[in-house]
Amino acid sequence: MTRKRKRQKQQPMSSLTDQTTQYAQDVVDGKIVAGLYVRLAAQQHLKDLKDGHKRGLTWDVEAAEKAIRFFPAVLTITEGEKEGEPFTCLPWHVFTVGSIFGWKNQLGWRRFRFAWLETGKGQAKSPLMAAIGMLIMAFEGVPRAEVYCIGEKKDTARVVFRDAVAMSKAPIPGKGGDTLENTGRLVIRGTGDNAYKLEHIKSGSYLLPIANTDSVNGPKPSAVLGDEIHEMKKNTAIETWRAAVVKKAGNSVIILGTNTPSVDQHVGTFYSDMCQRILRGENKDDTVFAYIARIDKGDNPFEDEACWIKSLPALNITFPMERIRDLVQSAKLSPSTMLATKRLYFGIPVGTAEFWIDEDCWDKAQGVVDEDKLKGRECHLSLDLSRKNDLSALSADWKPENTKQKHEVKTWYWTRDYDIENRANADQIPYRDLEEEGAITITKGRVIEYSFIAKQVQELDAVQNVVQLAVDSAFITEFMAACDDLNFPVWLYEGPDEPEGVGLKIVRHAQGKRVVFEDKMLCMPKSIERTEDHVLNGNIIIDINRLTTICASNTIVDADAQGNRMFDKKKSKGRIDGMVTIAMAVGAATADVEVKSSVYETRGIRTL
């Protein structure tokens, strides 16, 4: 049974300086210029101060201030513009350190067990993590504390470790040249670049660099610190350490730092996307802290210096303005340098596509679709069935009857309840929360029975003017069998020269990049193009559903040499089923607008 930690008596908020909350307030008030995700983190802090107690959360301002005061009282900056000065926390450090050490859960332990720090280069992430590791290892009074610095390779793991060693050798501020090392408070094992361990003998604690390939027997980490996460090839080691942190009761925490990863740096992108979703409120996790410093969409860092501080929060403090000005000037002359500068200094992911369509236009397309008010309009359905064990989606597009109306699209989702907690973690989708919102149906059992979906189609067909159902060819047979079990008549369209059947017409919809004439089946390149056109032109309303937004943000579009596009499930960042069915439904609803010749003969090929 987990033993509750005895809570320390907290001083009244008014009697203590609260630098963490002041930072959050200044960000929200615009006194500190910050990007979207820092603003969201600040807003969440202030919101939790008001209602976090409902979730068992408490704000210990004394613990936050104590941690912040530790840095300049014990540590000295060892390189850069402020070398030799006390390690006074940068403003963004204050918010990070205060949040990690100040927020407590219902047991009185640290609330945050996972912290993600993403900024531009040169913003003192590594020294910050090293200092936090030293605080946890030797200055919290924890016996036998184990602190690990992790990395893809030994050299990467040693980045944070080297900062900790350097600060152990540096003078303690105001102590006349005494250091943590020469006073015996910390012991450095190994010499120079061969140092391999930092120990606090009195408590039996240590700080150790560990590469992903190294083995550790039964670690019980008090803290795990990882920098350069964007360089990691797999997340296996991180997930192993996360499990160890969760398993250890108390204040154990994993802190990961990185520059903004390119989209094809999958490990960094995975964790960054996870944290962005939490900050946006799409996922809920009270144990995750994220500080993501990026410029905003619409900012132009090559023309406007005012946005630089959003991704470079140490600008003009420890990171000189002239350094980034020189980089920007060089980047303007070199496309390859520009790409690296965008990502490494301004937080713009590069490498492959981002949000598959203009995000502002997508946001404007979101609205409420009331199917009862749309009865009588032509309704075109589309279906993306899973292999019975993942996510299935059904979309409906009610076609406009005049130029004043818009396409209106609604999507229904299904998944199974078997192993749903593990799948929620793997998919980064809060399935249970979405079920409570009415955004998804979770069926009992190990598989999704197609009869649930067939029943929904049958009900729509009974009350709506359903013209056709577009289905991926791979699942037509199974779906038609489920319809037959319900005595729901359906028939498969084989072309204009073949006889029609009785009941709901089912039309094949190909999923690849190949363009086909639409007399027999629909195809993804045309469906994507039509969906894109309607979104960009403001001619569509897409029913508000958090899962649909998640699918859209996960979507990666792939194109062949001719510019024919498809949604690539393998390359995408997570589930995209809802985006697939929306495109299929819009493609089905607009197919009869096309002439018989290929669209590419009249307007040419669009390329990415």
N, C-alpha and C positions, 0 to 999 in steps of 0.2 A: 504494500500500500504506500502511495506517495505521501511523504510527511510534509505538512505545510511548514513553510519557512516563517519564523517569527518576524512579523512586520515591525520595522523601526518606526518610532513616533515621528511623524512628519511635521515640520514647522509650517505655520500658515503661509500660503502662497505669497501674501503681501509682504512678509518679512524676508523673503529671499529673492535674490536676483534670479531671473529665469531667462537665460540667454537663448535657450532652445526655442521657447515659445515666442520670444521677441523676434528671432529670425523668421519664424513662420509667419508672424503677424506682418513683419516688414515686407515679406514676399507677397503676401495676399494684398497688402495695401499699395504695392508697386514701388515701395521705397528701395527694395532690392530687385533689380531686373533679373528675371529668371524665366526659363522655358516652361512649356506646358507641364512636364512631368514633375518638375520641382514645385511648381505651383500646386499641383494636385497633392503632392506629399505634404506641403505646408497646410493646405486646406484640411486634409485628413487629420493632421495633428490637432488643429484647432477644434475640429468636430469631435474628435475623441476626448478632448478635455471636457466637453459638455456632456456627451452621452456614452463615453467608453465604459463607465461604471455598469451600464446595463449588460455589458459583455464580460464583466469581471475584471476590467482593466483599471489600473490606477497610475497616476502620474506622480513619480517621486522626484520632485525638483531638487531635493538635497542630493540624491544619488547622481542626478545628471550633472549638477554643478561640481560635485566632488570629482567626477571623472574628467570634466573639462579643465579643472584647476590642476589636475595631476600633470598634464603635459608641460606647461611652462615651469612648474615647480621642480620637476625631476629631469626633464629631457632638454637637449640642445639640438638645434638644427645643424646637420652635418654637411650639407652641400646646397648650392644654389645662391640666390640673391641674399638670403638672410642667414647664411652660414655663420655659426658662432653665437647666434642670438637664441634666447629661450624659445622653446617650441610652443609658441602661442598659437592656439587653434585658429585656422582660417575660418571665416564665417560659415562656409559649407561644412567644415569639420565640426564646428559647434553644433550644428543641427544634427549631424550624423552621430557624433559621440553622445550628445544629450539624449537623442532618441533611443539609441541602443541601451544605454545604461539607466535611463530614467523611467522608461515604461515598464510596468510590472503586470504579470497576469494574476489570476485569482489565487494562485498559490504563493504569491509574493516573489516569484522568480522573474527573471528577465522575460518580457513578452516576446521580443524578437529573437528567433532562433536562426534566421537566415537574413543576411544583409547583402544587397547588391549595390555596388558603387560604380557608376558609369559616368565618366567625364572625358573631356578632351585630354590630350597628352600634357604632361608637365604640371598637373594640378595637385601633386603631392598625395596621391592615393597610396603608394607603397609606404612612405614614411608614416602615414596615418595608421595603416593596418599594422605595421611593425610596432608602433607605440601602443596601440590597443592590445596587441599580443603580449607586450611586456607588462602592461597594467594587469591583465588577467593572470599572467603567469606568476608575478612576484609581489603585487601590491594590493591584492584583494583578500589576502589572508586565506587563500584556498590551499589546503595541503595536497601535494602530489598533483598539481595542475599540469596537464599535458596540452601544449600548444604546438600545432603543426603548421608549417608553411608548405603549401602544396603547389605543384606545377606540372605541366606536360613533361618537362625534362628537369634534371637536377639544376641546371643553370636557371631555369625559370623559377623553380621553387626557392632558389637562393636569393632572388630579388628582394623579397620582403625580409628574409633572414639577414642579409647583409646590412640592411638599414638598422635592424635591431642591434646587431653587433657594433656598428658604428656609433649608435647612440649610447651603447654601454661603455664605450671608450671615451666619449665626449664629456667635457666638464659638466657637473651638475650645477645649474644656475645658482650663483650666490654662495657656492661652497669652496671658493678659493682654489679651484683646480682639481678637487676631488672628483672621481668618476665612480660610476656604479661598479666598474671592474676593479679599480685599485683599492676601493674600500671593502672589497670582498662581498658586496651585496649580490653581485652576479658574477658567475664564472664562465669564461669563454673557453670551450674545449677546442683545441687546434689553434694554429697560428695563421695570421694573415688571411690570404684567400682560401686557406685550407681549414679554416674554422668550420666546425660541423655541428656544434651544439652550444646552446646557451642555457645555463643552469642557475636556479635559485636554491642553493644548498639547504638553507634553513627550512624550507617547506618541502624539499624533495621534488621541486617542479622543474620543468624544462621547456625550451622552445627548440624545435627541430625541423630542418628542411626535408621534405619527402617528395620524391618524384612519383609520377603515376605508376612507374614500373617497379618501385620499391615495395617491399612487403612489410607490414607492421602487424605484430601479434597482439590481438585483442586491445586495440586502442580505446581509451576512454577520454576523448578530447574535451577539454574545457573551451578550446577555441580552435578553429581551422581557418587559415588565412590563405587565400589564393589570388594571385595577381596574373595579369596577362591571360585571362580566361579565353579571350578571343582566339588564342593560339591552340587551344585544346582540340583534339580531333574527335574524342568521344567523351560522353558525360558519365561513363561508368564509375570512374574514381570519385567524381563529385557526388554522385548519388550514394556511393558507399559511405563517404564521409558524412553526408546528410543523415543517413540512417544511424550512424554512430552518434551523431549529435542528438538526434531525437531520442535515442535509446538511453542516453545519459541524463538522469534527472538533474534538475537545477538550472544553472545559468549558461550552459553550453551553447555556443553560437558558431555558425560558419559565416565568414565574411569574404565575398568575392569582389575583386576589382577588375576593371577592364576599360579599354577605349571602346567606343561604339564598334561592334563587329560588323563586317560586311555580311550580306544576307547569306552568302555561301559559307560563312564560318558558323556552322550549324549549332555548335555547343553554346557559344556566346549569344547567338540569335535566340536560341530556345529560352535561356534564362532571362534575357532582356525582354522578350515578348511576354513571358510569364509575368514579369514584374510590371510591365506596362499595363497589362490587363487588370492586374490587382489595383494599380493606381487609378485606372479609369473606372473601376467599380464593376467590371465585367466578371471578375473572379473575386472571391472573398477569402482572405487568409490573414488573420491577425498576427501571425508569427513571422511575416515577411516585411522587412524594411527595404525601401529602394530609393536611392538618390540617382536620378537619371538626368544628367545635364546635357541637353541638346538645344540647338537653335530651333525655332518654330517653323512650321511650314509657311511659306511666304517670305521668310527672311532671306536676304541675299548677302551672305558674308563677304562677297567679293566687291560689294558696293557700299555696304553699310556697316561701319565698325561698331555701332551701338548694340548690335545683336551678339557680338563676340562673347560677352560676359555670360551669356546663357549657357554656353558649353564650356567656358573657361572661367570657372568661378574664382580662381586665384589670380585673375588678370589684374595687373598693376599692383599686386601685393607681393607675391613671390614669382609671378610669371610676367616678365616685362612686355609692355605693349609693342615695343619695337621688334621683338622676336617674331610675333605673329604677323606684324606688318610686312616684314621681310619675306616670310613664308607665303603670304597672300600674293605679293608682287611676283614671286617666282612661279607660283601656281598659275597665274594668269598667262604666263608664257609657255606653259607645258601642260597639255591635257592629262598626262599620266600623273604629274605632280598634283594637279587640281583634284583628281579623284581621291588621292591619298589624303590631301589636306581637308577635303570635305568630310571624310570619315574620321580621321584621327583627331582633328581639332574642332570640328563643328558638329559632330554627331550625326552626320548624314550617312545612312547606310548605303553602300555601293556594292557592286558586284553582280547583282541580278535585279529583277524587278522588286518594287516595294508593294504598296497597296496597288492592286491590279488596275484600278481606275482612279480618276481624279477624286480624292477623298471628300473634298468640299461638295462636289456634285452628288456623290453617294449620300452624304449626310442630308442634303436637301431633299433627296428622293424618299427619305424615311417618313412614314406617316401611318395613320390608322386606316386599315381596310376593313370595312364592314360588309361582309358577304351577303347579309340579308338585304342590304340596300342595292345590291348589284344583280339581283335576280332578273332574268330576262336578257341580260347581256350575254354575248358569246363568251363561253368559258373554256379555256384550253388548259388541260392538266399535263403535268410531267412528273415522272417518278424515277428516283434513284434508289434502288434497293441495295441493301448491304448483303453480305454473305451470311445473313441471319444472325450475326453476332456483334455488329457494330452500330452504325448510325444509318437510318433510312430517312429519306425526305420526299415529300410530295408538295408540289407547288401548283398554284392556279393563277392564270392570267385572265382577268376579265377585260376583254377588248373594248376600246372606246367606240361609241356609236356616232360621235361627231367630234369636231375639232376642239370643242370646249372641254371634252373629257380626256382623261389620261388612262393609260394602261394601269390597272391596279392588281398587284401581285401579293399573294399570301402563301406562306409555307408552313406545313405541319411536319413535325419530327417524331421519330420513334427510336428507342434503344431498349436493350434488355436490362434487367436489374442484376443479373448474375455478374459478380466480380466488378460491380459498378464503381466502387471506391478506387480500386486500382486503375481502372480505365479512366476515371475522372482525373487522376494524377497524370497518367500517361498522355491523355488527350489535352490536358490543361483546360478542361471544360467542367464547370460545376453542375453536373447533371441534376443533383437533388435540388439545388437552388432553382435551377431552370424549371424543374417540374413544379415547384411551388408557385412559380410565376405563370404557369400555364404555357410555357414555351416549348415543352416536349412531353411526350407520353412515354412512360417507362413501363414496359410489359414484364410480367413475371416469367421466370424460367431462364434457361441457358441460351435460348435463341429467340429472335424476333419472328413471331409467326406472321407470315404474309397475310393471314386472314384479317388481322387488325387493320392493315393498310387497305386491303381490298374492301373492307367494310366502310372505311372513310370515303373511298372513291365512289362506292355504291350510294352512300348518303348524299354526296355532292351531286351525283348524276340524277338523283331523284328530285332535287329541288332547284338545281341550276341548269342553265342552257348549255350543257357540256357538249362540245363539238368533237373533241378527241383527247386521247391520252398518249403522250409521247413517253416511250420507255426504252431504256438501254436494251439492245438486242440480247445481251447475255442473260437477262432475267425474264424475258417475255413468257417462256413456257411455264416457269414456276408461278408467276403472277396469274396467268390465265387459269392455272389449276386451282389456285386459291379462290378466284372468282367463281369458278364452276362449283366449288364446294358450298358457296353461298347462294347458288342458283341465280347468279348475277350474269346475264348474257353479255359477252364481249366478243369481238372478232378482230382479226389481224388484217390490216390494210396491206394489200400486195401490189397496188398500182391502179391507175385509172382504167386499165383494160380488163381488170379482174372483177368478178361479181362482188357486190357488197354483202356483208353479213347482217346479222340481227344483233342489236344491242349497242354497246359503247365501242366506238372505233378506236383501236390501238395502232399507233404508228411507231415504227422503229426510229430511234434517234442514235446516230453513230456518235462515238465519244472522241475519236481521233482527229487528226489535222486534215484528213482527206476531204475535199469539197465534192459534194455529190449534187446532182439535180434532184429537186424535191418532189418529183412525181411519184416516188416510191418511199423515200425516207428523208428524214431531216439530218442535218450535220452540225457539228459544234462550231466550226469557223463562222458560219453564217449566224448561228444563234448568239455567239459572243458578240459579233459585230452589231447586231440589231439591239441587243441589250445595252451595249456600250453607248450606241447612238441615242437611245431613249433616255438613259441616265444623264448623259452630257447635255442633251437638249431639254431636260426637264419635263419629259413627256411620260413619266412613270411615277407611280406611288408604290413603294415597297413596304409592306406591313412591318411595323416596329417589332422586332424580336431579337433579344440579345444573342441568341444562338446564330441567327442569320448574320449579324454583325461580326461575330467570331469567325464564321465560315468565310465571309468576304475578306477579312483581314488576313486570313491564312492563305488566301488564294495566290498561286503563282501561275502566270500565263506563259506557255511555251509556244514558239513559232518555228515553222520550217523556213527553208530558203525563199519560198514564195510568199511568206507572210501569213500563211494559214495558221490560225491559232487554236489552242485547246487549253483547258484547265488541266494542269499536271498534278495529279494527286501525289505522286512520288516525291516531287520537288517541293510541294506546298508545305507550309509550316504546321499544319494540323488538319482537322476535318474541314472539308470544303463542300460537303454534300448539298447544303442549301444553296450555295452559289451555282452549283451545277444544275439543279432543278429550276432555279429562277431563269437561267439562260435558256434552258430547254423549253420552258413554258412560253417565254417571250418569242423564241424562235418559232414555236408552233403557231402562236397567235398571229404572227406577221408573215408566215410563209406564203400565204396567198397574195401578198403584196408584190412578191417578186415576179418578174417575167420569166419565161421558160429558159432563156439563155442565162449563162453564168453572170452573176453580178460583176465579176472581175473583168468581163469583156467590155463593160460600159464605163467603169470608174477606175480601172486599174487595181493594182495590189497595194494594200497598205502594209508597211513594214514597221516593226518595233524600233 
